[in-house]
Amino acid sequence: MKTLILCCTLIVLSSCAKDVTHHYAYEVTGTANNYDLTIEAAPSGTAQYTNVGSGWQYTWTQVNDNPRFLYISAQNQNGSGTVIVKIIKDGTVIATNTSSGAYVIATVSGTY
């Protein structure tokens, strides 16, 4: 009888559990306004973009708390200027990097 009650309690508790949803974004800004990018895309795999401007974003939603590898690298395609890359989770910047100069690269990565 105790086993049956325990099993029923676990079933009820597990059915009450809610999935945790997180909103992620990669963002590129800076003064150069012309960047080539490489990202680790959601749900997985690498993607590349060319000639993107300042303010570019890639967003996705993840429905669990499992950490995953995130990566963004942006290269300034001009003879001067800055490039700033960010990883954003639920509206908070969790990683950022800045690089200044001709054809420089800014990268951030990690498991978040």
Secondary structure, DSSP 8 states (H G I E B T S, - for coil): -HHHHHHHHHHHHHHH----EEEEEEEEE-SS--EEEEEE-SSSSEEEEEEE-TTEEEEEEEES----EEEEEEEE-SSS-EEEEEEEETTEEEEEEEEESTT-EEEEEEE-
